Amino acid sequence: MSEDLGWNQSLLGACEILHVPSDHDSYIREHAAATGKLLDEAMNRCNNGQSEKPSQTPSE
């Protein structure tokens, strides 16, 4: 399966892959601040019409 897990087929625009610390079951519980920061940055880029990703994954 592709890295986007099939999401590009369901979206009108591009799918941006954000790599967060930990795994699917614990990323919110153990890394909420880092995950929140990545999502906030992605939403801001989307709202500002930008597509550039951050240079690195933030850590808590």
C-alpha positions as CSV (number, residue, x, y, z in Angstrom):
1,M,0.0,0.0,0.0
2,S,1.2,3.5,-0.7
3,E,2.4,5.9,2.0
4,D,-0.8,7.9,1.7
5,L,-2.9,4.8,2.5
6,G,-5.2,5.6,-0.4
7,W,-6.2,9.1,0.8
8,N,-5.0,10.8,-2.5
9,Q,-7.8,9.0,-4.3
10,S,-10.4,10.5,-2.0
11,L,-9.2,14.1,-1.9
12,L,-9.7,17.0,-4.2
13,G,-6.2,18.4,-3.5
14,A,-2.9,16.9,-2.6
15,C,-2.4,14.7,0.4
16,E,0.5,15.8,2.7
17,I,2.0,13.0,4.8
18,L,3.0,14.2,8.3
19,H,5.4,11.9,10.2
20,V,4.7,12.1,13.9
21,P,6.6,10.5,16.8
22,S,5.5,7.1,18.1
23,D,2.8,4.9,16.4
24,H,-0.9,5.1,15.5
25,D,-2.1,3.9,18.9
26,S,0.1,6.2,21.1
27,Y,1.0,9.3,19.2
28,I,-1.8,11.5,20.7
29,R,-1.5,10.2,24.2
30,E,2.3,10.3,24.4
31,H,3.1,13.1,21.9
32,A,0.1,15.4,21.9
33,A,2.1,18.6,21.8
34,A,4.3,17.5,18.8
35,T,1.3,16.2,16.9
36,G,-0.7,19.3,17.6
37,K,2.2,21.5,16.4
38,L,2.5,19.5,13.1
39,L,-1.3,19.7,12.5
40,D,-1.4,23.4,13.3
41,E,1.5,24.1,10.9
42,A,-0.2,22.1,8.2
43,M,-3.5,23.8,8.6
44,N,-1.8,27.2,8.5
45,R,0.0,26.3,5.3
46,C,-3.3,25.1,3.8
47,N,-5.1,28.3,4.8
48,N,-2.2,30.4,3.4
49,G,-2.1,28.5,0.1
50,Q,1.4,27.1,0.8
51,S,2.5,23.6,0.2
52,E,6.0,23.5,1.6
53,K,6.5,21.0,4.5
54,P,8.5,21.8,7.6
55,S,12.1,20.8,7.4
56,Q,12.0,18.4,10.4
57,T,9.6,16.7,12.7
58,P,9.3,18.5,16.0
59,S,9.9,16.6,19.2
60,E,8.3,17.1,22.5
